[in-house]
Amino acid sequence: MVPVALLVGVGRREQDTDDRMGLSDPAGSSDGMESVTMIRQARGHLLRADIDAVDPVEYVDSGVSNSVLFLGMGNMRSEETRRTQELIRSVETSLRKELPSSWSAQIRSEPSAASELGGRPKVSIVITTPGGAEVVFAAEVSTFGRGSAIDAATRGSLLRDGLGMPTVLITDFANPALRAACTRAGVGFADTTGWLRLVSDTPPLLITSQGAARSESAPRKARTARLNGPASARVIRRLLEVQMPIGVRELAAEAEVSPGTVAKILPTLAQDGAVERAETGAVELVRRRLLLSRWVADYSFAASNREVRWYLAPRGLDRVLSLISQQDDVTATGSLAMREYLPAGTVPVTPLIIAAFYTADPEIIATRFGLVNAAPGAANVVLARPADETLLSLGPRKGRPGVVPVSQALADLLTLPGRAREEAEQLIDYLATTDPAWRADEETS
């Protein structure tokens, strides 16, 4: 027996320069385990709302070291088979490059093996350590991206228990909800963006690496929705505020957008784990923190609105707030809106540093109240003409400016400069005390 311990740095993609892969093989035993196969469970049902945007491999993942798709599946279309093979080969190649030269990865295929519980799996993913120990994983390549992360992890744990082997779920993107569910269930995961977790007790082995923050699967790039426009904002705001379940048409009516717009946005949100959907296409579950995070990955206050101007109020913010509160075409967001949503008597985590407003004409408001142009780092007032003009219809109330919906206030706080992010976290923590949907994703998945 030759004990081996190894830590390897992994360079995945430009945005993932801090990725790391850890490999540990204290046992180093040369005793191999029986071959394990990767079982591909094809699930052919599609959501009716997304039928025009179907991608046969949108949830097939390929992050594990060695993975092969056996082709004996009459219910899979040839195009799906081709894309799936490309996906698996891509991941297989990348993992072999990342493993140290003293390690090896091998694919062992037994198409005639039984796939039921207690049988032999059809494809083995075998990693051999420098000491000669073989670690074999049963892998499932499955279209679980649209369904529940918990259901996917449960299927993986059932496969593991039935075959008596460590199991890995493979997809094109292991979203945060899926990663959390798999980790809790003791199931591994792997995807094409670099997320990887392979765990074995006998012999001891742990391989982990980090991937991209969101899906970047090549077959999906052309139709992955960008979430930085006004229509996306309306849909996401409603998802963050209404009770589930909600159908595509009902959501479209709530958000005042077309059903087609909703149908384009929801697959992206489902792929990233922010929502879960029923077979009918209805949204059954929203992970609000994750949805908000996914939104601001594309959206930002400064870049997504039509006109953003930064100013300095020479006579201080109190005078500006007093004057602006009387305007019927100005709506507060950011720190001011956050203070409206916190309970009375709550002390904000930071003092008011910058007052942010939406208005139809930033220059007119600035001139009216004697604001002076300033660089973003020196400004204490920011005025924006919103991409979504419905944000201007809220008007003043009780001597104070109208405020944007709480979801919009959070998105703006998370993308404004300074300590605005801390204010967003304070507001989210408060919302979580009254609404379980705002609790941390690992508590509600």
MIVO-840862 format. One line per 10 residues: number of its first residue (from 1); their letters; for each residue z negated, x, y negated of C-alpha. Coordinates in steps of 0.02 Angstrom, whole numbers, always signed. Example, Ala and Ser with C-alpha at 12.3 -4.5 7.8 and 13.67 -1.06 7.14 Angstrom:
<pts>
1	AS	-390:+615:+225 | -357:+684:+53
</pts>
This chain:
<pts>
1	MVPVALLVGV	+0:+0:+0 | +49:+69:-170 | -40:-12:-320 | +75:-36:-469 | +37:-93:-645 | +176:-103:-772 | +199:-173:-948 | +375:-188:-1013 | +434:-235:-1188 | +578:-357:-1192
11	GRREQDTDDR	+706:-374:-1332 | +779:-549:-1314 | +867:-604:-1470 | +867:-555:-1653 | +738:-687:-1697 | +627:-638:-1552 | +588:-456:-1592 | +407:-477:-1541 | +445:-537:-1365 | +350:-451:-1226
21	MGLSDPAGSS	+361:-456:-1038 | +210:-409:-931 | +226:-366:-749 | +80:-326:-636 | +80:-285:-450 | -93:-219:-405 | -66:-250:-220 | +100:-163:-198 | +107:-225:-20 | +267:-207:+78
31	DGMESVTMIR	+229:-364:+176 | +366:-488:+130 | +352:-674:+120 | +472:-791:+205 | +627:-831:+104 | +610:-970:-23 | +754:-1068:-90 | +792:-1145:-253 | +816:-1330:-232 | +930:-1416:-354
41	QARGHLLRAD	+883:-1599:-371 | +1027:-1686:-455 | +981:-1840:-553 | +1135:-1930:-612 | +1064:-2066:-725 | +1103:-2057:-911 | +1025:-2139:-1060 | +1137:-2280:-1119 | +1108:-2233:-1301 | +1177:-2059:-1272
51	IDAVDPVEYV	+1322:-2095:-1155 | +1449:-2029:-1280 | +1357:-1865:-1298 | +1328:-1825:-1115 | +1314:-1643:-1067 | +1302:-1622:-878 | +1191:-1468:-892 | +1093:-1505:-1047 | +930:-1487:-953 | +976:-1362:-819
61	DSGVSNSVLF	+882:-1204:-856 | +910:-1024:-813 | +770:-907:-858 | +709:-843:-691 | +755:-674:-624 | +869:-722:-480 | +938:-895:-468 | +1087:-968:-375 | +1151:-1144:-368 | +1215:-1198:-200
71	LGMGNMRSEE	+1367:-1309:-215 | +1344:-1437:-77 | +1315:-1582:-195 | +1446:-1716:-185 | +1367:-1816:-327 | +1390:-1676:-453 | +1549:-1667:-551 | +1649:-1505:-542 | +1625:-1473:-727 | +1437:-1488:-708
81	TRRTQELIRS	+1443:-1370:-561 | +1544:-1243:-658 | +1430:-1248:-809 | +1275:-1240:-700 | +1342:-1087:-610 | +1376:-1003:-777 | +1201:-1045:-835 | +1119:-974:-680 | +1227:-817:-683 | +1184:-788:-866
91	VETSLRKELP	+998:-793:-832 | +1014:-692:-674 | +1104:-554:-768 | +980:-552:-912 | +829:-540:-798 | +903:-398:-698 | +929:-304:-860 | +749:-333:-913 | +667:-281:-749 | +628:-95:-739
101	SSWSAQIRSE	+746:+6:-632 | +611:+27:-499 | +602:-161:-475 | +736:-266:-393 | +789:-447:-386 | +885:-527:-244 | +957:-697:-203 | +942:-762:-26 | +1036:-922:+11 | +1019:-1035:+162
111	PSAASELGGR	+1129:-1188:+128 | +1089:-1259:+300 | +901:-1253:+274 | +805:-1416:+263 | +750:-1461:+88 | +616:-1588:+133 | +433:-1547:+122 | +381:-1425:+258 | +557:-1359:+279 | +638:-1200:+218
121	PKVSIVITTP	+708:-1201:+44 | +893:-1172:+21 | +889:-1030:-105 | +763:-889:-119 | +722:-800:-281 | +650:-635:-223 | +574:-499:-333 | +533:-334:-250 | +403:-220:-330 | +407:-29:-328
131	GGAEVVFAAE	+278:-34:-188 | +395:-137:-80 | +305:-303:-97 | +418:-454:-100 | +372:-605:-205 | +473:-760:-166 | +484:-914:-278 | +544:-1089:-239 | +640:-1145:-392 | +695:-1316:-449
141	VSTFGRGSAI	+842:-1332:-568 | +826:-1509:-628 | +876:-1624:-769 | +698:-1650:-825 | +725:-1615:-1010 | +741:-1799:-1057 | +596:-1858:-954 | +412:-1827:-961 | +352:-1647:-964 | +205:-1702:-856
151	DAATRGSLLR	+323:-1779:-728 | +425:-1619:-720 | +270:-1513:-694 | +209:-1634:-561 | +373:-1620:-466 | +355:-1432:-472 | +178:-1438:-405 | +231:-1555:-264 | +369:-1434:-215 | +245:-1291:-218
161	DGLGMPTVLI	+118:-1383:-112 | +249:-1445:+11 | +330:-1275:+39 | +174:-1169:+18 | +260:-1054:-106 | +248:-1021:-292 | +367:-1132:-389 | +471:-1113:-547 | +554:-1249:-650 | +717:-1193:-728
171	TDFANPALRA	+799:-1268:-882 | +908:-1216:-1027 | +758:-1233:-1143 | +575:-1240:-1093 | +507:-1337:-1241 | +323:-1323:-1292 | +273:-1483:-1203 | +352:-1425:-1040 | +274:-1252:-1053 | +102:-1327:-1081
181	ACTRAGVGFA	+119:-1450:-937 | +182:-1317:-817 | +43:-1197:-863 | -89:-1330:-833 | -9:-1375:-665 | +4:-1194:-609 | +194:-1201:-604 | +310:-1069:-675 | +454:-1098:-795 | +608:-1006:-853
191	DTTGWLRLVS	+748:-1040:-975 | +901:-962:-1055 | +817:-924:-1222 | +691:-804:-1145 | +540:-912:-1103 | +477:-852:-935 | +319:-873:-833 | +318:-821:-650 | +149:-819:-564 | +105:-773:-385
201	DTPPLLITSQ	-64:-750:-303 | -3:-660:-146 | +40:-528:-188 | -28:-537:-366 | +114:-545:-492 | +129:-607:-670 | +290:-599:-770 | +295:-680:-941 | +405:-671:-1094 | +434:-772:-1252
211	GAARSESAPR	+595:-857:-1301 | +668:-950:-1448 | +575:-1078:-1552 | +708:-1209:-1517 | +852:-1242:-1400 | +1007:-1136:-1421 | +1099:-1172:-1260 | +1284:-1136:-1284 | +1350:-1301:-1214 | +1240:-1396:-1337
221	KARTARLNGP	+1273:-1298:-1496 | +1417:-1405:-1554 | +1316:-1566:-1545 | +1139:-1511:-1580 | +1088:-1611:-1733 | +1034:-1521:-1889 | +876:-1600:-1956 | +892:-1553:-2139 | +982:-1706:-2209 | +920:-1870:-2282
231	ASARVIRRLL	+966:-1974:-2129 | +871:-1858:-2014 | +723:-1863:-2133 | +719:-2053:-2129 | +724:-2059:-1940 | +590:-1926:-1919 | +476:-2005:-2049 | +481:-2169:-1953 | +449:-2082:-1787 | +298:-1998:-1866
241	EVQMPIGVRE	+228:-2162:-1930 | +273:-2310:-1817 | +197:-2356:-1650 | +290:-2325:-1488 | +391:-2378:-1393 | +537:-2408:-1508 | +720:-2436:-1464 | +870:-2352:-1543 | +925:-2504:-1642 | +749:-2546:-1697
251	LAAEAEVSPG	+721:-2368:-1755 | +887:-2371:-1848 | +835:-2530:-1938 | +665:-2456:-1982 | +745:-2297:-2050 | +889:-2389:-2134 | +1020:-2284:-2046 | +1154:-2326:-1918 | +1115:-2333:-1731 | +1244:-2195:-1708
261	TVAKILPTLA	+1143:-2080:-1821 | +987:-2111:-1717 | +1085:-2081:-1556 | +1141:-1911:-1621 | +967:-1856:-1674 | +862:-1911:-1526 | +942:-1796:-1394 | +897:-1645:-1501 | +718:-1704:-1521 | +704:-1742:-1335
271	QDGAVERAET	+777:-1573:-1288 | +643:-1487:-1392 | +503:-1592:-1318 | +460:-1682:-1479 | +495:-1853:-1403 | +509:-1928:-1230 | +628:-2069:-1191 | +647:-2209:-1065 | +803:-2233:-962 | +855:-2368:-1086
281	GAVELVRRRL	+856:-2239:-1227 | +699:-2306:-1311 | +573:-2179:-1375 | +414:-2192:-1271 | +312:-2047:-1337 | +310:-1943:-1496 | +218:-1777:-1506 | +192:-1784:-1692 | +138:-1606:-1724 | +283:-1540:-1623
291	LLSRWVADYS	+405:-1661:-1707 | +346:-1607:-1879 | +364:-1424:-1830 | +540:-1455:-1763 | +588:-1546:-1924 | +534:-1404:-2039 | +626:-1279:-1930 | +782:-1350:-2014 | +715:-1436:-2170 | +636:-1354:-2322
301	FAASNREVRW	+587:-1425:-2490 | +683:-1293:-2589 | +840:-1285:-2482 | +864:-1465:-2423 | +852:-1559:-2587 | +994:-1573:-2712 | +917:-1489:-2863 | +754:-1393:-2870 | +685:-1321:-3032 | +529:-1215:-3054
311	YLAPRGLDRV	+427:-1223:-3214 | +269:-1165:-3298 | +158:-1291:-3389 | +94:-1186:-3537 | -45:-1309:-3577 | -104:-1328:-3399 | -78:-1452:-3257 | -202:-1584:-3319 | -93:-1630:-3467 | +64:-1634:-3359
321	LSLISQQDDV	-20:-1748:-3232 | -78:-1865:-3369 | +97:-1881:-3441 | +193:-1889:-3278 | +80:-2025:-3207 | +157:-2147:-3331 | +336:-2116:-3275 | +418:-2241:-3160 | +549:-2119:-3095 | +434:-1981:-3034
331	TATGSLAMRE	+355:-1969:-2861 | +222:-1843:-2813 | +233:-1740:-2653 | +150:-1584:-2584 | -28:-1546:-2643 | -43:-1700:-2754 | +12:-1818:-2616 | -105:-1732:-2494 | -252:-1768:-2609 | -205:-1952:-2610
341	YLPAGTVPVT	-208:-1962:-2420 | -372:-1870:-2392 | -527:-1981:-2389 | -622:-2000:-2553 | -745:-1859:-2578 | -652:-1735:-2467 | -637:-1564:-2548 | -460:-1492:-2527 | -454:-1327:-2437 | -370:-1247:-2589
351	PLIIAAFYTA	-370:-1285:-2776 | -216:-1367:-2851 | -98:-1222:-2882 | +72:-1305:-2894 | +117:-1486:-2932 | +274:-1544:-2844 | +373:-1699:-2893 | +534:-1788:-2850 | +633:-1856:-2997 | +811:-1910:-3033
361	DPEIIATRFG	+834:-1780:-3172 | +720:-1627:-3169 | +787:-1559:-3333 | +749:-1717:-3432 | +570:-1725:-3364 | +544:-1540:-3400 | +605:-1559:-3579 | +501:-1716:-3607 | +340:-1629:-3557 | +370:-1457:-3629
371	LVNAAPGAAN	+389:-1363:-3466 | +456:-1186:-3469 | +575:-1113:-3340 | +486:-994:-3221 | +515:-898:-3061 | +450:-984:-2904 | +309:-858:-2887 | +247:-891:-3064 | +277:-1079:-3075 | +142:-1212:-3069
381	VVLARPADET	+263:-1361:-3074 | +416:-1391:-2966 | +535:-1536:-2994 | +667:-1586:-2867 | +806:-1715:-2861 | +787:-1776:-2683 | +925:-1783:-2555 | +849:-1949:-2502 | +843:-2055:-2659 | +730:-2185:-2577
391	LLSLGPRKGR	+588:-2065:-2616 | +608:-2113:-2800 | +573:-2298:-2776 | +385:-2283:-2753 | +338:-2289:-2939 | +170:-2262:-3025 | +10:-2344:-2964 | -157:-2365:-3054 | -123:-2230:-3181 | -65:-2105:-3051
401	PGVVPVSQAL	+112:-2060:-2996 | +180:-2137:-2839 | +170:-2028:-2685 | +291:-1995:-2543 | +249:-2052:-2365 | +121:-1942:-2280 | +252:-1870:-2161 | +361:-1814:-2307 | +210:-1740:-2395 | +172:-1637:-2239
411	ADLLTLPGRA	+351:-1574:-2221 | +352:-1521:-2404 | +182:-1436:-2391 | +239:-1338:-2240 | +389:-1271:-2336 | +316:-1245:-2510 | +252:-1073:-2562 | +72:-1014:-2578 | -66:-1092:-2475 | +20:-1260:-2455
421	REEAEQLIDY	+25:-1236:-2266 | -165:-1233:-2261 | -167:-1399:-2353 | -46:-1471:-2226 | -161:-1418:-2084 | -310:-1498:-2170 | -217:-1662:-2187 | -155:-1656:-2007 | -332:-1625:-1945 | -391:-1777:-2041
431	LATTDPAWRA	-250:-1886:-1973 | -297:-1831:-1797 | -471:-1904:-1819 | -399:-2080:-1837 | -235:-2068:-1741 | -229:-1983:-1569 | -42:-1953:-1589 | -82:-1819:-1718 | -197:-1722:-1602 | -141:-1555:-1534
441	DEETS	+3:-1576:-1411 | -95:-1501:-1266 | -225:-1639:-1288 | -100:-1782:-1284 | +43:-1724:-1170
</pts>
